[in-house]
């Protein structure tokens, strides 16, 4: 195990003790002017170099337990991680890149990448003696946290808002969590802030603005995506890693994982990170060369609601800058068609937000930023059943046949 010995601000590098209460503001010094998240500090010599010892006896991401901030006896797991890396040459060719691979996070226990976050969050919460875990969530994070809380025999509360995909709300409730739907999004955060202050709930999500990101210890779970990619590629580093981004927890976590492997001498270079976003907050900030993440006007109702923020975070901006990466705004146009194309050509049915990286790859390929022979990883963060009510028309009807002759007649007419 590798227990965090403290925290460091990712912007000003101020040091804080491990006993610091995480209150969603991030660094207390930076919060009044330029909010930034914290990162755990480890006793680096205690981390095993390489993965050999870490591979034994674990069939989950906890095989990397020596690189995660939790003692073995506190781990709450459902067998998360170790998701496949799938070569996708057909859709890759249509996007202009021959070497496209998809890291399919829909294979996690609750069918999304959030399980990597939740397994660490709930493990830490239980170790700290928390009785209730809670999050503000539009779906995946809530469903995941609810499942891991159930596994740990803990209570879970999910504060959400009108418009959340109904399949995900059903999933959250099936896991026994309490769902509170608030008319105003900002009231979710007010509720969670009061809950932490009054009852000491362990809050995993942001609950103050401007957002800095999720709980810094839980974000460490996302590092394992980078570890797995490198192992699955036998040490070969991709040129690009493309992800859907809201507040950038996963983007910053994956980037931290790649950096850790580089500093440990396990890889000899680093990939460029790409944020597929909706309203262009990171793109605008990069274009203006500012460290203050810019609020953007909301011009449309995004189909990919889980990444529909008008303002991202410094942690996401920092990861893109450090990696010499890109941020690409993605609209609703073509999103559902791309979802169908991926499912029909490669067999991967992805949530709409998870299709955004493919749209970003095509845009960067068209601009010549991603070259045809570049090695590209797209991270599919969740499965398409998660937001089926947003990707399909409930009024759509399909043929029904009285006889096999009628079925053959229709089939032959439509397949010639």
N, C-alpha and C positions, 0 to 999 in steps of 0.2 A: 504494500500500500504506500501511497504518497500523500500524506496529510498536508494541507495548505498551512503554512506558517504565518500567513498574513495576506494582505491585499496591496496592490499597486495600481494607481490611476493610469489608464492607458494614454492619457494626454499629458499630464504634468509630472507623472511618475512619483507622486507623493506616496508614502508608505503608511499603511494602517495595520493594526493588530488583527489577528484572526477572530477575535471576539467582537469585532465591529458589527453592529446591527445593520443589515442590508435593508435600506428603506426606500429603494427605487430611485433615489436621486443620484446615485453613483458617487463620485468623488465629492466629499463635502466642500473641498476648496474650489473645485471647478463649477459646482452646481449653480452659484449665483449668476455666472456670466456665460460659461461655455460647457454645458453638462457633458460628462464623459463617464463611461462605465469603468468598473474596477476589474482587475484580473487577479487570480490567486497567485501567491508566491509559494514556490516549493523548495524543499531541500534538494537541489538538483543532483548532487552525488548519489542520492538514494534511488534515483530512477535508473532502472536497468537499461543499458545500451543494447539495442536490438530487441527482437521479439521472442527469441527462443524460449526463455523461461516463462514468458507470459502466455504462451500458447497452450500450456498443459492444463487439462482439467476444466476448461471453461468452453461452453458452446454458445457464448454470447459476447457482446462487446467488453464484458468484464474480464475477458482474457487479457485485456490491456489494463488490468486493475492497478498495476504499479504506476500507471500514468494518470490515474483518476483520483479525485480527492475524497476517498471513502475507504474505511477499513472493511476487510472482507466480511466480517461478522455482521455488518450493517447493510449489506447489499440487498436491495429489493429488485428482483429481476423476473422478467417474463420471457427470457430468451431473445432479447432484442439485438439488433446489429447483425453483422456478418451477411449483409444483403448482397445480391449478385451484381456484378459489373458485366453488362450485356453489350456485345458488339452490335451496332445498329447501322449496317452499311447502306441499306436501302433508303431509309429516311435521311441518313447522313449525306448521301449523294444528292438528294433533292434540296438539301440545305447548303450544298457547296463544300462539304468537308468529307473526305473519304474515310477518316479515322475517328468516327464518332462512337463513343461508348456511353451507355446510360447506367448510372448508379441507381438501382431501383429500390428506393426506400419504402415503397408501398408494401414490401415483404416483411415489414416489422409487425409486431403483435397487434397493434391497433391500426395498422396499415398506413403509418406515416412516420417521418423522420423524428417527430416530436418524442418518440419513445426513447431516443438517445438522451434527450434532455430530462425527461420525466424519471427515468430510472436513477439518474444521479440526484435529481431534486428530492425525490421521495426517500431515497436512501439517507441523504443528509438530514432531511426533516425528521425522520425517525431517530437517527442518531442523536439529534439535538433535543429529543423529547417532545416534539410538536405533536399536537393532537389533531389539528386540522391543516390541510393544505388547500390552497385556493389560487385561482388564476382568473384574469380577464381574457376571454377567448372567443373567437368567432367560430371555433370548431375543433380543429386538430389538436391543439394544445389542451383543450378541455377534455376531449375524449381520452387522450393519452394519460393525462394526470389522474383522471377518474379511475382508469384501469389500474394504474400502479398504486393508487391509494387503496383500492379494493384489495389488491394483493397484499398490502402492508397492514390491512385491517385498520385503516385510518379514514376519517371523514374528509370529504372533498366538496368544495363549493366552487362553482363556475359562474362568474358574472359575465353575461353576454348582452347582445342588443338585437333589436328587431332586424330581420333580414338574414340572420344566420341560417346556413343551409340546414334544412330540417333533418336529413339523414344523420348529420353529426350531432344534432341535439338529441335525437333518439339514442344514438350510441352512448352519449354522456349519461343519460338517464338510466340506460340499461346497466351501467356499471355502478349504479347506486348513488351517484353524486347529486347534490342539490343544484339546480339550475335557476339562476335569477336573471331574468331578461329585463333590462332597463331601457327606457325610451331614449335616453340621452347617453351616448357612448361615454362621456366624461364622468357620468355618475357611477359607472363601474369602478373607476379608479378611486373615487371618493369613498365608496363603500369598502373597498379593500384596504385603503389607508386607515379607515376607522377600525376595521376588523383587526389589523395588526396592532394598532395602538391599544385597543380595548381588551383583546383576547389573545394576543400573541400568535395569531395564525401565521403559518409559514407561506408567504406569498411568492410565487415563482415568476409572475409576469410583472411588467412595468405597471405602476399605479400612480405616476406623477408625470407632469409635462414640464419641459420637453423630455421626451423619452430618451433614456440612455441604453436600454436593452433589458434582457431578462436577468435572472439571478446569476451572478458570475460563476458560482461553483457548478450550477447545472449546465451552463454553456459549455463547460469542459467535456460533456458527453459528445458534443459534435466533433471534437478532435478525432474521434475514432473513425469518422468517415474518411478522413485523410489517411489514417493508418491503413485502413482496409484497401483503399485505392492503390496505395503503394505496394502492399503485399500482393494484391490480386494482379498487379502489373509486373510482379517480380522485380520491383525497384525502379521501373521505368517511369519517369515523371511526365505527366501530361503537360502539354503547352498551355492549355486553357482549362479552367474549371468554372462551369456556368451554373448559377443557382437562382431560383426565385427569391426575391428579397423584400421583406417588409421593414423590420427593425434590425435585421442583420445578425441576429444571434447565431444562426447556423453559418453564415458567411464568415463571420469573425472567428467562430470556433474551428471551422475547417481550415482557415488560413493559419490559425495558431497551431493546428496539428501539423501542417506542412512545415511551418517554421521550426517546430520542435524537432522534427525528423532531420531537417537540414542542419540545425545546430548540433545535433547528436552525431552527425556524420553518416546518417543512414541514406540520405539522398544528396546529390551533388548540385542540384539547382532547384528553383522554385517555379511553380506555375503562375500564370496570370489569372486573377479572379475576376469574374464577370457577374454583375448584379442585374438580373432581369427585374425591372420595377414597373410600376404602373404610371404614377403621376410625375415622375422625373425629378424627384428631390435630389438624388445623388448625382444625376446627370448635370443638373443646374449648378450644384455646388462644385463639381469638378470643372465645369466650364468657366466659372468665375474665380476659381483658384482660392476658395475660402475654406477655412476650417469650421465655419459655422454652417451647419446643415440647414438648407433653405426650405422654408415652407412653400408649397406649390398650390396653385388653384386647382380645385377638383372640377374637372371639365366634363366628366362622364361617370356613370355608375359602372364600376368594373365588374366583369364576369368573374374575374379572379379576385374575389372579395378578400381573401386572406392576406393578400399583399397590397391592398388598396389604400395604404397610408399616404397622406399628403406631405409627410415629413419623416424621413428616415433618421438614422443615428450616426454619431461620430464614429462608433466602432465599425460600422459598415464602410464609411468613407475612408477610414484609416486603412482597412484591409485592401480596398481597391487601390489606393495610392501606393501603399508599400509594395504591392505586387505588380505595379505598372499595368493595372487592369482597366476595365471599362464598366460603365453603367449604361444600360439600354432601356429606354421607355418602351413599354409594350401596351398596345391598345386592345380593344375587344375584337378588332377586325382580324378575321382569319383564325381566331383562337380555337373555336369549336372545330373548324375544319382541320386544324393541325392536330387536335386531340384525336379526331377520327382517323387521320392519316397514320399517326403513330400506332394506334391500336390495330389498324388493319394491315400495316406493313411490317410491324415488329412484334405484335402481340402484347404490347404494354399499354394498358388503359390507365391514363394518368389524370389526376385532378387538374382542373383548368389552370390553377397557379403553376403546376408542375410543367405545363406545356409552354409557359412563358420563356424558359431558357432556350427552347428550340426556335422560337420567334426571334430571340436575341441573337442566336447563332446565325440565322439566315441574314439578319440585318448586318452583322459584322462581316460575314462572308461577302455579301454584296458590296460592301465598302472596301473590301480587300484587307481588312484588319486581321481576320482569321483566314489563313491561307489554305488552299485545297488539301495539302498534305499535313496540316497541323493535327496534333493529337488532342482531341477535345473530349472532356467529360461533361455530360449534362446530368445534373442531379434531379431525378424525379422524386419529389418530396412526399407524395401521397397518391393514393389510388383514386380512380375516376368515380367509384361509387360514392365517394365522400360528398360530392356536390352534384349528383345526378339531376337534382331538381333545377339546377341552373344551366346544365349543358344539354338537356333534352326538352322537347316540347310535349307536355302531357296530352295535348290534343292530337298528337300524331297517331294514326291508325295503320295497321298492317293487314295484308291479305290473309284471309282464312279460306280453306278449300274444302268442298264437300266430298270430293273423291280424289284418289291418287291421280286419275287422268287429268283432272283440273290442275292439280299441283304440278304435274309434268308439263302441261301446256304453258302455264305461267313461267315455270323455270326456263324452258327452252326459248320462250319469247324474250326473256330478259337476260339471257346469257349467250346470245348469238351476235 
